[in-house]
């Protein structure tokens, strides 16, 4: 196997999942992916959080560009559902007040 081809396939797969995440957020207005509805996407999100924290050893850490793309869409770096919901409500309040 050619390492460049393997890397290209991994990046293409990452962007496909990123696009799925964007579609999910557009359709639902949030990132609270239910594992019963979209297990693959939820697992990908969990992996991105681990990669961000440097605790996912098999795939390494996220690139600066991947971090930028996730932060640009306000990706929640926590998987704590209560914290994510609180942040969503807070953001709604801030928009309302403005």
PASENU-755929 format. One line per field, with one value per residue (C-alpha): x negated, y, z negated. Coordinates in steps of 0.001 Angstrom, whole numbers, plus 500000, padded with zeros to 6 digits. Example, Ala and Ser with C-alpha at 12.3 -4.5 7.8 and 13.67 -1.06 7.14 Angstrom:
X	487700|486330;
Y	495500|498940;
Z	492200|492860;
//
This chain:
X	500000|498909|498909|500027|503097|503964|503656|505806|508544|508457|508820|511665|513438|512954|514502|517419|518200|517726|520299|522669|522236|523032|526136|527243|526856|528715|531603|531750|530229|527846|525106|526981|526652|528588|526580|529745|530332|526820|524356|521610|521761|521881|518841|517000|517785|516482|513307|512764|513047|510491|508175|508495|507538|504744|506233|507029|503746|504659|505485|503326|504359|506417|504710|504881|507237|509574|509655|510350|513222|514804|514434|515856|519165|519083|518490|518910|515653|517518|519785|521656|525204|526302|523385|524062|527749|526879|524523|527228|529725|527128|526343|530081|530351|527385|528934|532272|530720|528772;
Y	500000|503501|505709|508744|506931|505672|509203|510603|508045|508884|512593|511996|509887|512648|515273|512961|512592|516326|516940|514477|516426|519683|518098|516803|520257|521937|519486|519454|522736|521046|518431|516101|512975|510034|506827|504925|507203|507819|505520|505991|509799|509762|507472|509780|512751|510890|510026|513686|514696|512063|513103|516735|515785|513537|510410|508491|506730|504712|507729|510454|514030|516375|518644|522408|522591|519958|521814|525071|523517|522003|525188|527237|525366|525530|521803|520861|519397|517800|514781|515791|516145|518455|520797|520846|521610|524358|525974|525815|527584|530168|530894|531305|533770|535797|535998|537022|539792|541153;
Z	500000|500799|497670|499665|500989|497510|496083|498897|498170|494460|495194|497647|495022|492411|494691|495522|491811|491305|494059|492368|489144|490934|492478|489080|487528|490408|490049|486249|485119|482682|482263|479891|482013|480598|480865|481821|484811|486104|484348|486928|486725|482922|482796|485192|482944|479889|481793|482756|479101|478112|480927|479823|476273|477540|475990|479186|479838|482939|485148|483651|482986|485123|487625|487140|490118|488643|485320|487171|489144|486035|483996|486865|486522|482689|482338|478657|477354|474474|474750|471594|472930|470104|470725|474487|473897|471388|473905|476587|474323|473322|476989|477686|474792|476047|479517|478024|475928|478904;
//
